[in-house]
Structure formats: structure tokens, C-alpha cells
Amino acid sequence: MRMTGLHALADRVVFAVLGGWEARRHADSGHLHEYFASRGFLHLQLWHPCAWVSILTPSRLTRDRFEICREGTRIAVRAWKDVVAHLPDLALPGSAEITALCRWTVERDAAAAAAAAVGT
């Protein structure tokens, strides 16, 4: 099975590894990053290559929910604890790690895009 649509792997680059999970995002210099940042669509993708599981962090694209994709089934949940409950067979990063990664990347880049829009 190939990840497609919102969960497509080719659209993102690996910027961190958390246990068995790759943390992926759109490349800073890419056109998708600029497009997503200016529209509130920025998010992170957590990819577990051995289990073939993808998780998107909340954004406007996912109606501000985490989205899990496993075996072709997509499930949207509101909180990280719900992600953990849906994937009991996998060791997941902690909530604090996910929050920190989102602040360090998604929130920082969204704020920069908003500031750039005001300056134009």
C-alpha cells in the first residue's frame, strides 16, 4: 500500500526521528511550505516505516484534529491521548514531544507567514 493524499510521504522531508517514528514536514524552501503556511494548513506527519502508520498533527486541513492512517483507513481524533488509544500496539512519542515539535516548527512558521503577510 502506498500513502497518498494528505498522507503522501513524497511531499515531506524527515527532520527528526522519535524512536521508530520519522517526524516529517514540508521543506522550508518548497512551494508547498509557503502555500500551506499562508493558509493555516501547516502540520507535521509522523511516519512509522515498519508499521506503515501515518499520523498528521492538527491543522485546518484536518479540521484541527489528529488524523491517523493505517491500512487505508483514516481516523480523526481530537487529542493525542486518543491517538495513543487507537494505536496500542505501537510505542508513540509523548504528548510533550509532539507539542514541542509543533511549536518549534508549525507554530513558528505560521507566525512568520502571518508577519510576512502583514508586511506586504
Secondary structure, DSSP 8 states (H G I E B T S, - for coil): ----GGG-GGG-EEEEEETTEEEEE--TTSHHHHHHHHHT----EEEETTTTEEEE---GGGTTSEEEEETTEEEEESSHHHHHHH-TTS----HHHHHHHHIIIIIHHHHHHHHHHHH-
